């Protein structure tokens, strides 16, 4: 059946979503499609164009009539569009949700710079040429704070800190560029913590962060070796782990996107009092019916073990992820709490959905881990 496409000019909001069909981008599209006054351009790189088409094909006919996939690339100053397409889009687009980024803790600096920094600059330039432009929603990360300790506020970005990897560094550099230009390009900065699956369904597309431990424990359980999971006990100062479910990210982003108070600010999408590393491990021990080990291993011993060739691959855990187990960094989310006040939107506590995370991994053990 041929779908009769609607005209972007008939809509009060015409949004460009970059990084489609990424996990957050897909969830964001489904939420925003509920707004009948929205038309969408979805920017997808060529290798992901088929996946983007497949994703959209499963939406309703009405939704598909308000969507157009654009093959492009933020690494080019034209966003990879031909001149005619670029001119048309810049005359129509009112909002940009910039999610395209390289999230790879082991990536080389040159590649990370090209995608995360140069790509963001190109999106800003594109937004600056849009005649009807309203708001850029830029997805950053709380971890632009790098190796600093203590409390990182939403109004700070580059304060001379060093970084654990080039992902953190390039996202910080990109956010600084956004901040320099947000008086010309009205912008809201979204800073999620470590992204978890949906708090109600558990859905996620790639295992990362706490999923490394959950995935290993599920594998041990499946092979009757769950007792060995106690080796994950960590000794040392108990530090917070800022996991945040994707449904909360979407709830908060939607609210911020359409709030006048959302422009010109950054928002840390995290819990005020998050679960700690040891607290999360204890919850997992309880779920898997394991006694709490009386011994705990220091993080340096994990780092030493991961120097042995093949250990990282065997456990399906990138060595760089260990840096987050003993990093005592806390995020202030005052801006977020102020803008969400009275909205009934809140970040669920980890203990409310950890079991859902475990059950999802049990049901989907073959989802790949993010080994970057």
C-alpha positions, 0 to 999 in steps of 0.5 A: 500500500502506498502511504500518502506523505504529509507535507512538513509545511503543514506542521508547527514542529518539524524535527530532525533527529540525528543518530537514528535508529539508535536506542534513545533516538528510537524511543524518543521518536515513538514518544514525539510521534504522539504529538500530532503537530510534529513531522520528522526527518530522521538522519541516518548514516548509509550503513544504518539506512536499511535498519532505519527503514526497517524500524519505521516500517513497523510503525503505524501508517499514520506515523509513517506519513509524518516521517522521512528518512534522510541519509547523511553524516554529521561528519560533513559540514553539509551533514552529508546532504546534497544542496537541494535537500539541505536548503529544503530542510533548513527552510522547514526544521524547527527543532533538532534532537542531536543524538548522533555520537561515538560511544566507545570507551576505547576509540581513538581520539581522532575518530572521536573528535571527528564524530563527537566534536566536529559533528556537533559543530556541523549540527550547530552550523546547520541549525544556525541556517534554519529559518524557523528554528526553535530549539536544539536538544543536545545529548551530552553525558554526565561524564564530561566531568572526567576524572574530577572528584567531589560534586560536578554541577550542571552549570560547569563543563570544562574546569581543567579536568583530565579524562578517563577516555577520549569519549569523555574528553570529546563530549566535554569539548563538544558541550563547550562548543554548544555552550559558546553558541547557545545564545545564537542557537537556543539549546538544552543540554541533556546529560544522562548517566549510564543508560539502562533499559526501560524500567518497566519492560527491561528493553535495551539494545546493547549491554553496557555499564552494570549489564556487564556484571548482570550478563556474567552472572546470568551466564554463570547461572545458566551453566550452574556456576552462579556461586562464582559470581561472588568474585564480583565483590569490590573492596574500597570506598563505596562510590555511587553508580548513576544508572538511569532508565531510558523511559525516564530519559525520554520523559525528562527530555520531552518535558525539557524540550517544550519548557521555556525554562529549558533553554540555555541550561544543562540537565543532569538526568540522574538520581539525587541519591543513587545506588552505590557500586556495593549496594547494586552488587548486594541487590544482585546477590539477593536476586541470585540468592547468593550469600554476601562474600566476607571478602572483597577484591580491590579494583586494582586486582581487577585491572591487573587481571584484565592485563592478561590477554583474553580476560577482557574478551572472556568476560565480555567487559572492556578494560576501560569500564573498570575506571568507573568502579572506584571513581568517587564523583557525584552529580548535582541535578538542581536544574533538573529538579527545578524544571521537573517540579510539579510534573510527576516525572521522577527517576526511579530508584535502581532497586525498583527495576534491577530485577527487571534488568536481570529478567531481561538479560535472562530472556535475551542473553545474546544481545551484544555487549558494548565492548568499546 
